[in-house]
Amino acid sequence: MVAAESAVAGEVGDLPKAIGNPATKALVAHGITSLDDLSGYSLDEVGSWHGVGAKAVDILRDALGRECS
């Protein structure tokens, strides 16, 4: 299964399922398939992408915080 197909199911790498399909699809469209891939982007930038709302950004911020701990 390719990443785009997985995004439809809401499971891509270690991205939290709770961010939802639209946010997952947006991340995959930008080449992001793991939390580690997010390191090159600010969450403000990610939040400006179509499909990534404030709730998804909060979930990603929390997930990144736990990964760094």
mmCIF file of the N, C-alpha and C atoms, coordinates in Angstrom:
data_MODEL
# 
_entry.id   MODEL 
# 
loop_
_atom_site.group_PDB 
_atom_site.id 
_atom_site.type_symbol 
_atom_site.label_atom_id 
_atom_site.label_alt_id 
_atom_site.label_comp_id 
_atom_site.label_asym_id 
_atom_site.label_entity_id 
_atom_site.label_seq_id 
_atom_site.pdbx_PDB_ins_code 
_atom_site.Cartn_x 
_atom_site.Cartn_y 
_atom_site.Cartn_z 
_atom_site.occupancy 
_atom_site.B_iso_or_equiv 
_atom_site.pdbx_formal_charge 
_atom_site.auth_seq_id 
_atom_site.auth_comp_id 
_atom_site.auth_asym_id 
_atom_site.auth_atom_id 
_atom_site.pdbx_PDB_model_num 
ATOM 1   N N  . MET A 1 1  ? 0.854  -1.182 0.000  1.00 0.00 ? 1  MET A N  1 
ATOM 2   C CA . MET A 1 1  ? 0.000  0.000  0.000  1.00 0.00 ? 1  MET A CA 1 
ATOM 3   C C  . MET A 1 1  ? 0.892  1.234  0.000  1.00 0.00 ? 1  MET A C  1 
ATOM 4   N N  . VAL A 1 2  ? 0.641  2.144  -0.916 1.00 0.00 ? 2  VAL A N  1 
ATOM 5   C CA . VAL A 1 2  ? 1.419  3.374  -0.992 1.00 0.00 ? 2  VAL A CA 1 
ATOM 6   C C  . VAL A 1 2  ? 0.914  4.378  0.034  1.00 0.00 ? 2  VAL A C  1 
ATOM 7   N N  . ALA A 1 3  ? 1.740  5.377  0.313  1.00 0.00 ? 3  ALA A N  1 
ATOM 8   C CA . ALA A 1 3  ? 1.396  6.345  1.362  1.00 0.00 ? 3  ALA A CA 1 
ATOM 9   C C  . ALA A 1 3  ? 0.061  7.029  1.105  1.00 0.00 ? 3  ALA A C  1 
ATOM 10  N N  . ALA A 1 4  ? -0.208 7.391  -0.141 1.00 0.00 ? 4  ALA A N  1 
ATOM 11  C CA . ALA A 1 4  ? -1.473 8.079  -0.437 1.00 0.00 ? 4  ALA A CA 1 
ATOM 12  C C  . ALA A 1 4  ? -2.670 7.190  -0.132 1.00 0.00 ? 4  ALA A C  1 
ATOM 13  N N  . GLU A 1 5  ? -2.555 5.888  -0.428 1.00 0.00 ? 5  GLU A N  1 
ATOM 14  C CA . GLU A 1 5  ? -3.644 4.965  -0.104 1.00 0.00 ? 5  GLU A CA 1 
ATOM 15  C C  . GLU A 1 5  ? -3.776 4.812  1.403  1.00 0.00 ? 5  GLU A C  1 
ATOM 16  N N  . SER A 1 6  ? -2.647 4.769  2.098  1.00 0.00 ? 6  SER A N  1 
ATOM 17  C CA . SER A 1 6  ? -2.683 4.670  3.553  1.00 0.00 ? 6  SER A CA 1 
ATOM 18  C C  . SER A 1 6  ? -3.309 5.904  4.171  1.00 0.00 ? 6  SER A C  1 
ATOM 19  N N  . ALA A 1 7  ? -3.058 7.061  3.567  1.00 0.00 ? 7  ALA A N  1 
ATOM 20  C CA . ALA A 1 7  ? -3.612 8.307  4.099  1.00 0.00 ? 7  ALA A CA 1 
ATOM 21  C C  . ALA A 1 7  ? -5.130 8.259  4.117  1.00 0.00 ? 7  ALA A C  1 
ATOM 22  N N  . VAL A 1 8  ? -5.701 7.596  3.138  1.00 0.00 ? 8  VAL A N  1 
ATOM 23  C CA . VAL A 1 8  ? -7.154 7.463  3.104  1.00 0.00 ? 8  VAL A CA 1 
ATOM 24  C C  . VAL A 1 8  ? -7.625 6.682  4.316  1.00 0.00 ? 8  VAL A C  1 
ATOM 25  N N  . ALA A 1 9  ? -6.849 5.696  4.709  1.00 0.00 ? 9  ALA A N  1 
ATOM 26  C CA . ALA A 1 9  ? -7.203 4.884  5.867  1.00 0.00 ? 9  ALA A CA 1 
ATOM 27  C C  . ALA A 1 9  ? -6.822 5.577  7.170  1.00 0.00 ? 9  ALA A C  1 
ATOM 28  N N  . GLY A 1 10 ? -6.047 6.663  7.095  1.00 0.00 ? 10 GLY A N  1 
ATOM 29  C CA . GLY A 1 10 ? -5.655 7.397  8.286  1.00 0.00 ? 10 GLY A CA 1 
ATOM 30  C C  . GLY A 1 10 ? -4.426 6.862  8.982  1.00 0.00 ? 10 GLY A C  1 
ATOM 31  N N  . GLU A 1 11 ? -3.707 5.945  8.341  1.00 0.00 ? 11 GLU A N  1 
ATOM 32  C CA . GLU A 1 11 ? -2.511 5.384  8.955  1.00 0.00 ? 11 GLU A CA 1 
ATOM 33  C C  . GLU A 1 11 ? -1.316 5.584  8.040  1.00 0.00 ? 11 GLU A C  1 
ATOM 34  N N  . VAL A 1 12 ? -0.436 6.477  8.442  1.00 0.00 ? 12 VAL A N  1 
ATOM 35  C CA . VAL A 1 12 ? 0.798  6.708  7.706  1.00 0.00 ? 12 VAL A CA 1 
ATOM 36  C C  . VAL A 1 12 ? 1.908  6.839  8.731  1.00 0.00 ? 12 VAL A C  1 
ATOM 37  N N  . GLY A 1 13 ? 2.898  5.979  8.636  1.00 0.00 ? 13 GLY A N  1 
ATOM 38  C CA . GLY A 1 13 ? 4.025  6.025  9.555  1.00 0.00 ? 13 GLY A CA 1 
ATOM 39  C C  . GLY A 1 13 ? 3.561  6.123  10.995 1.00 0.00 ? 13 GLY A C  1 
ATOM 40  N N  . ASP A 1 14 ? 4.193  7.037  11.738 1.00 0.00 ? 14 ASP A N  1 
ATOM 41  C CA . ASP A 1 14 ? 3.813  7.228  13.140 1.00 0.00 ? 14 ASP A CA 1 
ATOM 42  C C  . ASP A 1 14 ? 2.959  8.483  13.338 1.00 0.00 ? 14 ASP A C  1 
ATOM 43  N N  . LEU A 1 15 ? 2.382  8.985  12.247 1.00 0.00 ? 15 LEU A N  1 
ATOM 44  C CA . LEU A 1 15 ? 1.486  10.139 12.378 1.00 0.00 ? 15 LEU A CA 1 
ATOM 45  C C  . LEU A 1 15 ? 0.247  9.730  13.170 1.00 0.00 ? 15 LEU A C  1 
ATOM 46  N N  . PRO A 1 16 ? -0.176 10.551 14.114 1.00 0.00 ? 16 PRO A N  1 
ATOM 47  C CA . PRO A 1 16 ? -1.351 10.204 14.927 1.00 0.00 ? 16 PRO A CA 1 
ATOM 48  C C  . PRO A 1 16 ? -2.615 10.095 14.074 1.00 0.00 ? 16 PRO A C  1 
ATOM 49  N N  . LYS A 1 17 ? -3.362 9.024  14.256 1.00 0.00 ? 17 LYS A N  1 
ATOM 50  C CA . LYS A 1 17 ? -4.626 8.850  13.534 1.00 0.00 ? 17 LYS A CA 1 
ATOM 51  C C  . LYS A 1 17 ? -5.608 9.965  13.873 1.00 0.00 ? 17 LYS A C  1 
ATOM 52  N N  . ALA A 1 18 ? -5.499 10.498 15.081 1.00 0.00 ? 18 ALA A N  1 
ATOM 53  C CA . ALA A 1 18 ? -6.451 11.498 15.567 1.00 0.00 ? 18 ALA A CA 1 
ATOM 54  C C  . ALA A 1 18 ? -6.419 12.802 14.768 1.00 0.00 ? 18 ALA A C  1 
ATOM 55  N N  . ILE A 1 19 ? -5.385 13.039 13.956 1.00 0.00 ? 19 ILE A N  1 
ATOM 56  C CA . ILE A 1 19 ? -5.358 14.276 13.165 1.00 0.00 ? 19 ILE A CA 1 
ATOM 57  C C  . ILE A 1 19 ? -6.385 14.238 12.047 1.00 0.00 ? 19 ILE A C  1 
ATOM 58  N N  . GLY A 1 20 ? -6.861 13.054 11.701 1.00 0.00 ? 20 GLY A N  1 
ATOM 59  C CA . GLY A 1 20 ? -7.906 12.916 10.685 1.00 0.00 ? 20 GLY A CA 1 
ATOM 60  C C  . GLY A 1 20 ? -7.361 12.753 9.272  1.00 0.00 ? 20 GLY A C  1 
ATOM 61  N N  . ASN A 1 21 ? -8.225 12.273 8.403  1.00 0.00 ? 21 ASN A N  1 
ATOM 62  C CA . ASN A 1 21 ? -7.826 12.006 7.016  1.00 0.00 ? 21 ASN A CA 1 
ATOM 63  C C  . ASN A 1 21 ? -7.427 13.253 6.232  1.00 0.00 ? 21 ASN A C  1 
ATOM 64  N N  . PRO A 1 22 ? -8.162 14.377 6.337  1.00 0.00 ? 22 PRO A N  1 
ATOM 65  C CA . PRO A 1 22 ? -7.746 15.551 5.559  1.00 0.00 ? 22 PRO A CA 1 
ATOM 66  C C  . PRO A 1 22 ? -6.331 16.025 5.918  1.00 0.00 ? 22 PRO A C  1 
ATOM 67  N N  . ALA A 1 23 ? -6.023 16.054 7.205  1.00 0.00 ? 23 ALA A N  1 
ATOM 68  C CA . ALA A 1 23 ? -4.689 16.489 7.629  1.00 0.00 ? 23 ALA A CA 1 
ATOM 69  C C  . ALA A 1 23 ? -3.630 15.476 7.208  1.00 0.00 ? 23 ALA A C  1 
ATOM 70  N N  . THR A 1 24 ? -3.939 14.194 7.348  1.00 0.00 ? 24 THR A N  1 
ATOM 71  C CA . THR A 1 24 ? -2.993 13.158 6.938  1.00 0.00 ? 24 THR A CA 1 
ATOM 72  C C  . THR A 1 24 ? -2.700 13.271 5.449  1.00 0.00 ? 24 THR A C  1 
ATOM 73  N N  . LYS A 1 25 ? -3.733 13.451 4.650  1.00 0.00 ? 25 LYS A N  1 
ATOM 74  C CA . LYS A 1 25 ? -3.545 13.597 3.201  1.00 0.00 ? 25 LYS A CA 1 
ATOM 75  C C  . LYS A 1 25 ? -2.701 14.830 2.877  1.00 0.00 ? 25 LYS A C  1 
ATOM 76  N N  . ALA A 1 26 ? -2.931 15.924 3.596  1.00 0.00 ? 26 ALA A N  1 
ATOM 77  C CA . ALA A 1 26 ? -2.157 17.148 3.366  1.00 0.00 ? 26 ALA A CA 1 
ATOM 78  C C  . ALA A 1 26 ? -0.684 16.926 3.700  1.00 0.00 ? 26 ALA A C  1 
ATOM 79  N N  . LEU A 1 27 ? -0.422 16.242 4.802  1.00 0.00 ? 27 LEU A N  1 
ATOM 80  C CA . LEU A 1 27 ? 0.965  15.967 5.180  1.00 0.00 ? 27 LEU A CA 1 
ATOM 81  C C  . LEU A 1 27 ? 1.640  15.093 4.132  1.00 0.00 ? 27 LEU A C  1 
ATOM 82  N N  . VAL A 1 28 ? 0.966  14.035 3.707  1.00 0.00 ? 28 VAL A N  1 
ATOM 83  C CA . VAL A 1 28 ? 1.529  13.135 2.695  1.00 0.00 ? 28 VAL A CA 1 
ATOM 84  C C  . VAL A 1 28 ? 1.795  13.892 1.393  1.00 0.00 ? 28 VAL A C  1 
ATOM 85  N N  . ALA A 1 29 ? 0.904  14.796 1.033  1.00 0.00 ? 29 ALA A N  1 
ATOM 86  C CA . ALA A 1 29 ? 1.083  15.590 -0.188 1.00 0.00 ? 29 ALA A CA 1 
ATOM 87  C C  . ALA A 1 29 ? 2.345  16.449 -0.127 1.00 0.00 ? 29 ALA A C  1 
ATOM 88  N N  . HIS A 1 30 ? 2.778  16.777 1.097  1.00 0.00 ? 30 HIS A N  1 
ATOM 89  C CA . HIS A 1 30 ? 4.001  17.560 1.287  1.00 0.00 ? 30 HIS A CA 1 
ATOM 90  C C  . HIS A 1 30 ? 5.196  16.663 1.605  1.00 0.00 ? 30 HIS A C  1 
ATOM 91  N N  . GLY A 1 31 ? 5.038  15.361 1.424  1.00 0.00 ? 31 GLY A N  1 
ATOM 92  C CA . GLY A 1 31 ? 6.141  14.424 1.631  1.00 0.00 ? 31 GLY A CA 1 
ATOM 93  C C  . GLY A 1 31 ? 6.380  14.037 3.072  1.00 0.00 ? 31 GLY A C  1 
ATOM 94  N N  . ILE A 1 32 ? 5.417  14.313 3.940  1.00 0.00 ? 32 ILE A N  1 
ATOM 95  C CA . ILE A 1 32 ? 5.563  14.006 5.363  1.00 0.00 ? 32 ILE A CA 1 
ATOM 96  C C  . ILE A 1 32 ? 4.826  12.711 5.666  1.00 0.00 ? 32 ILE A C  1 
ATOM 97  N N  . THR A 1 33 ? 5.585  11.701 6.088  1.00 0.00 ? 33 THR A N  1 
ATOM 98  C CA . THR A 1 33 ? 4.980  10.415 6.427  1.00 0.00 ? 33 THR A CA 1 
ATOM 99  C C  . THR A 1 33 ? 5.348  9.955  7.832  1.00 0.00 ? 33 THR A C  1 
ATOM 100 N N  . SER A 1 34 ? 6.031  10.819 8.576  1.00 0.00 ? 34 SER A N  1 
ATOM 101 C CA . SER A 1 34 ? 6.381  10.492 9.960  1.00 0.00 ? 34 SER A CA 1 
ATOM 102 C C  . SER A 1 34 ? 6.547  11.785 10.755 1.00 0.00 ? 34 SER A C  1 
ATOM 103 N N  . LEU A 1 35 ? 6.539  11.650 12.064 1.00 0.00 ? 35 LEU A N  1 
ATOM 104 C CA . LEU A 1 35 ? 6.753  12.821 12.918 1.00 0.00 ? 35 LEU A CA 1 
ATOM 105 C C  . LEU A 1 35 ? 8.135  13.412 12.674 1.00 0.00 ? 35 LEU A C  1 
ATOM 106 N N  . ASP A 1 36 ? 9.115  12.560 12.398 1.00 0.00 ? 36 ASP A N  1 
ATOM 107 C CA . ASP A 1 36 ? 10.468 13.033 12.131 1.00 0.00 ? 36 ASP A CA 1 
ATOM 108 C C  . ASP A 1 36 ? 10.511 13.930 10.892 1.00 0.00 ? 36 ASP A C  1 
ATOM 109 N N  . ASP A 1 37 ? 9.684  13.612 9.899  1.00 0.00 ? 37 ASP A N  1 
ATOM 110 C CA . ASP A 1 37 ? 9.628  14.428 8.683  1.00 0.00 ? 37 ASP A CA 1 
ATOM 111 C C  . ASP A 1 37 ? 9.152  15.853 8.967  1.00 0.00 ? 37 ASP A C  1 
ATOM 112 N N  . LEU A 1 38 ? 8.427  16.045 10.058 1.00 0.00 ? 38 LEU A N  1 
ATOM 113 C CA . LEU A 1 38 ? 7.905  17.375 10.397 1.00 0.00 ? 38 LEU A CA 1 
ATOM 114 C C  . LEU A 1 38 ? 8.994  18.337 10.868 1.00 0.00 ? 38 LEU A C  1 
ATOM 115 N N  . SER A 1 39 ? 10.176 17.821 11.180 1.00 0.00 ? 39 SER A N  1 
ATOM 116 C CA . SER A 1 39 ? 11.230 18.661 11.754 1.00 0.00 ? 39 SER A CA 1 
ATOM 117 C C  . SER A 1 39 ? 11.649 19.809 10.839 1.00 0.00 ? 39 SER A C  1 
ATOM 118 N N  . GLY A 1 40 ? 11.411 19.678 9.545  1.00 0.00 ? 40 GLY A N  1 
ATOM 119 C CA . GLY A 1 40 ? 11.788 20.741 8.624  1.00 0.00 ? 40 GLY A CA 1 
ATOM 120 C C  . GLY A 1 40 ? 10.733 21.816 8.447  1.00 0.00 ? 40 GLY A C  1 
ATOM 121 N N  . TYR A 1 41 ? 9.650  21.715 9.189  1.00 0.00 ? 41 TYR A N  1 
ATOM 122 C CA . TYR A 1 41 ? 8.526  22.636 9.035  1.00 0.00 ? 41 TYR A CA 1 
ATOM 123 C C  . TYR A 1 41 ? 8.106  23.201 10.386 1.00 0.00 ? 41 TYR A C  1 
ATOM 124 N N  . SER A 1 42 ? 7.659  24.448 10.378 1.00 0.00 ? 42 SER A N  1 
ATOM 125 C CA . SER A 1 42 ? 7.060  24.988 11.600 1.00 0.00 ? 42 SER A CA 1 
ATOM 126 C C  . SER A 1 42 ? 5.603  24.538 11.639 1.00 0.00 ? 42 SER A C  1 
ATOM 127 N N  . LEU A 1 43 ? 5.055  24.410 12.825 1.00 0.00 ? 43 LEU A N  1 
ATOM 128 C CA . LEU A 1 43 ? 3.649  24.023 12.934 1.00 0.00 ? 43 LEU A CA 1 
ATOM 129 C C  . LEU A 1 43 ? 2.736  25.125 12.411 1.00 0.00 ? 43 LEU A C  1 
ATOM 130 N N  . ASP A 1 44 ? 3.190  26.371 12.450 1.00 0.00 ? 44 ASP A N  1 
ATOM 131 C CA . ASP A 1 44 ? 2.412  27.461 11.844 1.00 0.00 ? 44 ASP A CA 1 
ATOM 132 C C  . ASP A 1 44 ? 2.287  27.244 10.338 1.00 0.00 ? 44 ASP A C  1 
ATOM 133 N N  . GLU A 1 45 ? 3.395  26.839 9.706  1.00 0.00 ? 45 GLU A N  1 
ATOM 134 C CA . GLU A 1 45 ? 3.361  26.568 8.270  1.00 0.00 ? 45 GLU A CA 1 
ATOM 135 C C  . GLU A 1 45 ? 2.448  25.383 7.969  1.00 0.00 ? 45 GLU A C  1 
ATOM 136 N N  . VAL A 1 46 ? 2.617  24.306 8.727  1.00 0.00 ? 46 VAL A N  1 
ATOM 137 C CA . VAL A 1 46 ? 1.793  23.108 8.525  1.00 0.00 ? 46 VAL A CA 1 
ATOM 138 C C  . VAL A 1 46 ? 0.318  23.456 8.700  1.00 0.00 ? 46 VAL A C  1 
ATOM 139 N N  . GLY A 1 47 ? 0.007  24.275 9.687  1.00 0.00 ? 47 GLY A N  1 
ATOM 140 C CA . GLY A 1 47 ? -1.371 24.668 9.946  1.00 0.00 ? 47 GLY A CA 1 
ATOM 141 C C  . GLY A 1 47 ? -1.985 25.524 8.852  1.00 0.00 ? 47 GLY A C  1 
ATOM 142 N N  . SER A 1 48 ? -1.149 26.091 7.997  1.00 0.00 ? 48 SER A N  1 
ATOM 143 C CA . SER A 1 48 ? -1.665 26.909 6.896  1.00 0.00 ? 48 SER A CA 1 
ATOM 144 C C  . SER A 1 48 ? -2.045 26.064 5.680  1.00 0.00 ? 48 SER A C  1 
ATOM 145 N N  . TRP A 1 49 ? -1.681 24.793 5.694  1.00 0.00 ? 49 TRP A N  1 
ATOM 146 C CA . TRP A 1 49 ? -1.995 23.922 4.563  1.00 0.00 ? 49 TRP A CA 1 
ATOM 147 C C  . TRP A 1 49 ? -3.461 23.524 4.591  1.00 0.00 ? 49 TRP A C  1 
ATOM 148 N N  . HIS A 1 50 ? -4.062 23.456 3.410  1.00 0.00 ? 50 HIS A N  1 
ATOM 149 C CA . HIS A 1 50 ? -5.455 23.031 3.280  1.00 0.00 ? 50 HIS A CA 1 
ATOM 150 C C  . HIS A 1 50 ? -5.613 21.632 3.869  1.00 0.00 ? 50 HIS A C  1 
ATOM 151 N N  . GLY A 1 51 ? -6.559 21.485 4.773  1.00 0.00 ? 51 GLY A N  1 
ATOM 152 C CA . GLY A 1 51 ? -6.827 20.192 5.396  1.00 0.00 ? 51 GLY A CA 1 
ATOM 153 C C  . GLY A 1 51 ? -6.249 20.047 6.789  1.00 0.00 ? 51 GLY A C  1 
ATOM 154 N N  . VAL A 1 52 ? -5.337 20.949 7.154  1.00 0.00 ? 52 VAL A N  1 
ATOM 155 C CA . VAL A 1 52 ? -4.710 20.870 8.478  1.00 0.00 ? 52 VAL A CA 1 
ATOM 156 C C  . VAL A 1 52 ? -5.260 22.001 9.338  1.00 0.00 ? 52 VAL A C  1 
ATOM 157 N N  . GLY A 1 53 ? -6.126 21.653 10.267 1.00 0.00 ? 53 GLY A N  1 
ATOM 158 C CA . GLY A 1 53 ? -6.740 22.645 11.131 1.00 0.00 ? 53 GLY A CA 1 
ATOM 159 C C  . GLY A 1 53 ? -6.042 22.768 12.473 1.00 0.00 ? 53 GLY A C  1 
ATOM 160 N N  . ALA A 1 54 ? -6.577 23.635 13.308 1.00 0.00 ? 54 ALA A N  1 
ATOM 161 C CA . ALA A 1 54 ? -5.996 23.893 14.625 1.00 0.00 ? 54 ALA A CA 1 
ATOM 162 C C  . ALA A 1 54 ? -5.956 22.639 15.490 1.00 0.00 ? 54 ALA A C  1 
ATOM 163 N N  . LYS A 1 55 ? -6.998 21.816 15.416 1.00 0.00 ? 55 LYS A N  1 
ATOM 164 C CA . LYS A 1 55 ? -7.025 20.586 16.214 1.00 0.00 ? 55 LYS A CA 1 
ATOM 165 C C  . LYS A 1 55 ? -5.894 19.652 15.796 1.00 0.00 ? 55 LYS A C  1 
ATOM 166 N N  . ALA A 1 56 ? -5.683 19.498 14.490 1.00 0.00 ? 56 ALA A N  1 
ATOM 167 C CA . ALA A 1 56 ? -4.603 18.637 14.000 1.00 0.00 ? 56 ALA A CA 1 
ATOM 168 C C  . ALA A 1 56 ? -3.245 19.175 14.443 1.00 0.00 ? 56 ALA A C  1 
ATOM 169 N N  . VAL A 1 57 ? -3.066 20.483 14.377 1.00 0.00 ? 57 VAL A N  1 
ATOM 170 C CA . VAL A 1 57 ? -1.805 21.091 14.806 1.00 0.00 ? 57 VAL A CA 1 
ATOM 171 C C  . VAL A 1 57 ? -1.572 20.830 16.294 1.00 0.00 ? 57 VAL A C  1 
ATOM 172 N N  . ASP A 1 58 ? -2.605 20.971 17.111 1.00 0.00 ? 58 ASP A N  1 
ATOM 173 C CA . ASP A 1 58 ? -2.471 20.696 18.549 1.00 0.00 ? 58 ASP A CA 1 
ATOM 174 C C  . ASP A 1 58 ? -2.084 19.243 18.797 1.00 0.00 ? 58 ASP A C  1 
ATOM 175 N N  . ILE A 1 59 ? -2.696 18.325 18.068 1.00 0.00 ? 59 ILE A N  1 
ATOM 176 C CA . ILE A 1 59 ? -2.384 16.897 18.219 1.00 0.00 ? 59 ILE A CA 1 
ATOM 177 C C  . ILE A 1 59 ? -0.943 16.625 17.791 1.00 0.00 ? 59 ILE A C  1 
ATOM 178 N N  . LEU A 1 60 ? -0.521 17.227 16.688 1.00 0.00 ? 60 LEU A N  1 
ATOM 179 C CA . LEU A 1 60 ? 0.858  17.047 16.228 1.00 0.00 ? 60 LEU A CA 1 
ATOM 180 C C  . LEU A 1 60 ? 1.852  17.645 17.219 1.00 0.00 ? 60 LEU A C  1 
ATOM 181 N N  . ARG A 1 61 ? 1.534  18.815 17.769 1.00 0.00 ? 61 ARG A N  1 
ATOM 182 C CA . ARG A 1 61 ? 2.411  19.453 18.759 1.00 0.00 ? 61 ARG A CA 1 
ATOM 183 C C  . ARG A 1 61 ? 2.586  18.538 19.970 1.00 0.00 ? 61 ARG A C  1 
ATOM 184 N N  . ASP A 1 62 ? 1.484  17.955 20.430 1.00 0.00 ? 62 ASP A N  1 
ATOM 185 C CA . ASP A 1 62 ? 1.533  17.038 21.568 1.00 0.00 ? 62 ASP A CA 1 
ATOM 186 C C  . ASP A 1 62 ? 2.364  15.800 21.224 1.00 0.00 ? 62 ASP A C  1 
ATOM 187 N N  . ALA A 1 63 ? 2.145  15.239 20.047 1.00 0.00 ? 63 ALA A N  1 
ATOM 188 C CA . ALA A 1 63 ? 2.879  14.042 19.632 1.00 0.00 ? 63 ALA A CA 1 
ATOM 189 C C  . ALA A 1 63 ? 4.374  14.332 19.496 1.00 0.00 ? 63 ALA A C  1 
ATOM 190 N N  . LEU A 1 64 ? 4.715  15.481 18.953 1.00 0.00 ? 64 LEU A N  1 
ATOM 191 C CA . LEU A 1 64 ? 6.119  15.853 18.824 1.00 0.00 ? 64 LEU A CA 1 
ATOM 192 C C  . LEU A 1 64 ? 6.755  16.073 20.190 1.00 0.00 ? 64 LEU A C  1 
ATOM 193 N N  . GLY A 1 65 ? 6.001  16.645 21.122 1.00 0.00 ? 65 GLY A N  1 
ATOM 194 C CA . GLY A 1 65 ? 6.504  16.852 22.478 1.00 0.00 ? 65 GLY A CA 1 
ATOM 195 C C  . GLY A 1 65 ? 6.813  15.546 23.171 1.00 0.00 ? 65 GLY A C  1 
ATOM 196 N N  . ARG A 1 66 ? 5.958  14.560 22.981 1.00 0.00 ? 66 ARG A N  1 
ATOM 197 C CA . ARG A 1 66 ? 6.186  13.246 23.585 1.00 0.00 ? 66 ARG A CA 1 
ATOM 198 C C  . ARG A 1 66 ? 7.368  12.547 22.936 1.00 0.00 ? 66 ARG A C  1 
ATOM 199 N N  . GLU A 1 67 ? 7.552  12.756 21.638 1.00 0.00 ? 67 GLU A N  1 
ATOM 200 C CA . GLU A 1 67 ? 8.666  12.119 20.932 1.00 0.00 ? 67 GLU A CA 1 
ATOM 201 C C  . GLU A 1 67 ? 9.999  12.684 21.411 1.00 0.00 ? 67 GLU A C  1 
ATOM 202 N N  . CYS A 1 68 ? 10.022 13.973 21.749 1.00 0.00 ? 68 CYS A N  1 
ATOM 203 C CA . CYS A 1 68 ? 11.254 14.631 22.181 1.00 0.00 ? 68 CYS A CA 1 
ATOM 204 C C  . CYS A 1 68 ? 11.571 14.380 23.649 1.00 0.00 ? 68 CYS A C  1 
ATOM 205 N N  . SER A 1 69 ? 10.613 13.888 24.409 1.00 0.00 ? 69 SER A N  1 
ATOM 206 C CA . SER A 1 69 ? 10.821 13.680 25.849 1.00 0.00 ? 69 SER A CA 1 
ATOM 207 C C  . SER A 1 69 ? 11.598 12.418 26.122 1.00 0.00 ? 69 SER A C  1 
# 
